[in-house]
Amino acid sequence: MSDQPTVLVVEDEPAQRDVLCYNLEAEGFRVVQAENGDEAMVMVEEETPDIIVLDWMLPAVSGIEVCRRLKSRPDTRAIPIIMLSARSEEVDRVRGLETGADDYVVKPYSVVELMARVRAQLRRVRPATVGQQLRYDDILLDAESHRVFRDDQALKLGPTEFRLLATFMEKPGRVWSREQLLDRVWGRDIYVDTRTVDVHIGRLRKALCQHGGTDPVRTVRGAGYALG
């Protein structure tokens, strides 16, 4: 599914990387991987992951340095990072969190617990993908039942329009380019003309106003679309 959250796993130990990737994929996530810090930075540029599971001890560029670089950049600062480390001392945990990590998990860890921590971070940045309800003004999107209401009246939306609306409602006010919407809603591996986005935005607008009300989707000339 194209609206699967993308998890970047950065781990230099092949066996541990395989276990992580297997379990994340079993949870329904789209997984990409890197085995060192330099490769991780490239993958962030190419894949724009929703969350990063990052090992502290990496060859050459350490996980701490990768975390520091990503959290210092405006375009990657908001990506949640879960730091994995064999360092269990309080001073190491504090250092990891102060560098910008959103969570810190000590090895050896419980895979079940790590999956729960991944979901907890995703609830914060992509709530629709983990079954949360989203609200914006008089619009309610129930991700679990796949239903949308406006002013308490049920709306009929196609699956693509539903994913578009969920994307907008997760980050109200953010301007999404057509290319970003294609990646998030249709998927990175599918070729779709950017004009297709305009067609579905038109359908979404019509659906949102089917019982009246103003159009909440804003066109930003030369940039894309935003909710509000």
Buried (B, 14 or more C-beta within 10 A) or exposed (E): EBBBBBBBBBBBBEEBBEBBBEBBEEBEBBBBBBBBBBBBBEBBEEBBBBBBBBBBBBEEBBBBBBBBBBBEEEEBEEBBBBBBBEBEEEEBBEBBBEBBBBBBBBBEBEBEEBBEBBBBBBBEBBBBBBEBBBEBBEBBBBBEEEBBBBEEEEBEBEEBBBBBBBBBBBBBEBBBBBEBBBBBBBBBEEEBEEEBBEEBBEBBBEBBBBEEBEEBBEBEEEEBBBBE
